[in-house]
Amino acid sequence: MGKREYAEKLYGSFDIIFDMEKQDPESITCTGLITNIHTGVKKLMQKNIDPYDFFMSRIDMLRQCVIIGDEIGGGIVPIDEFSRRWRDETGKLYQALAREADIVDRIFAGLALRLKG
């Protein structure tokens, strides 16, 4: 089971999905489901926008959303500095969002693990 399928199982289908891979993160709205947040972090960094500040300034809106992102911190550490910073900034953001969230689930190999809530 994928992350989106799991979210729909818990919360029902989402009429509108904000996909940060396909849309500009700066136009974010709470549509019920926000996907590819890790890609949004990368796009913001490429524009020299601090991802942590960006998302935390919108935390009240984000509390109403289901947020999905990929784990990018595992495996071999990238050689280039930008990719290392991207991993670090994404992890920092995930930690902050998890602190603010009522429920945090991790999906790994199709299995769900409730971490909080």
C-alpha angles and dihedrals in degrees: 000000000000127000095257093046089051092050091050090049090056101037107018127247120324119230094204128025124196105214112193091197091063102027135056109262090219089067092055118151129174104255096161095265128050116185136190095023089164089063089049089056090053094048092050092049090051087057091048091248115142104240094205093053091042095054097037090054086059097041096119090058093042092055087071094055140078106233124201127190137158125248105247100167099084129089130025117358109246118248097223119079096227093057091048091050090047090055092048095046092047091051092047090051093047090053092051093047091048090053090053097042126094092210130028121182128178120209114201125166088351093303123118122222120186108221098173137011 
